[in-house]
Amino acid sequence: MAIKSSKKTDDNTKERVISPKESELDTLNEVKLRPKLLVDYIGQDSIKKHLDIAIKSANIRWEPLEHILLYWPPGLGKTTLSLIISNEMWVNLKHTSWPAIEKQADIISILTGISEWDILFIDEIHRLKPQIEEILYGAMEDYTIDIMVGSGTGATSIKMDIPKFTLVGATTKLSSLSSPLRDRFWNIFKLDFYNRDELGKIVRRSLNILWCEIKNNEVGDIVAKKSRWTPRIVNRFVKIVRDYQTVGHDVESISGIEKIFDWLGIDSLGLDYLDRKILETLNSFWLKPIWLNTLSSIVWEEEDTIEDVIEPFLLKIWFIERTGRWRVITDAGKSHIETTVYNFK
Ligand code: ADE
């Protein structure tokens, strides 16, 4: 019997501080913290190098940049990179996502409304409907769209030129992207988690921008360690630390910082109640694999959220393994969940 997962418990209605998904508040906070040019962008060195060459070459050839596909989990800087690309090309960025592109008329209106060389950023591009993708094929290939005029037997299609533009597509699921669409991207970049050193640099850069001076370097390392290798989470933590400092809380000592994370319910590795719930559930199955939909029903969380938002980090730190729809806790995950002492108030 398929277990239907109906979602949200009281617990899950809490906004997760460590969610890598962008919230409205992030958009406001990140305006200040987001790097605007490639030189200010920390990490993803190989992507930066390729982008730098592609942008310089397009500028020398006086042509729009070739289409770019960015993939990997949320929070790693796909939006930031698209903003940087538009700044480096000196063009406008039009940001949209699949829910805003329901009908063919929606994408036609976007494509006819942009200016030459503009960057069109489509988030979660793998979710676009096939009839929308079809319009994108011609638009990406030779900057034309086919529009149907008339109706019934008298309907004909006319080709229309659109401005030469660059499509930057972002996806967390490369395998869900149809191959005709994937093949039309000249550059496919896989973003990766950031290492501790890079995160430490992002912490210091963001603290500086927010005029928050912390002399103890270890504090930055703790913030970086708990940020799940994700800059968006780093910046959320930095802002929280700044707020605590502003109201007079001790943010210079390790114990002062650890207290803040205890209050937030975040453990030594940056795991929160939802990660722990998943690990505890898997642990309760004595190292036997369980189905994703069973896990989803037990923890009352959408399968998509578990797969796209929670699991990437748990997989990266080898706390779980997944094979198709099966999930199992590893020895390392088991040991963490059984030995970590939680001081959450
Ligand atoms: N803020 C968010 N992401 C960043 C990055 N990659 N480099 C510098 N600051 C950032």
Boltz pocket constraint, residues with backbone or C-beta under 6 A from the ligand:
constraints:
  - pocket:
      binder: B
      contacts: [[A, 33], [A, 34], [A, 35], [A, 40], [A, 41], [A, 42], [A, 43], [A, 76], [A, 77], [A, 80], [A, 202], [A, 205], [A, 231], [A, 232], [A, 235]]
      max_distance: 6.0
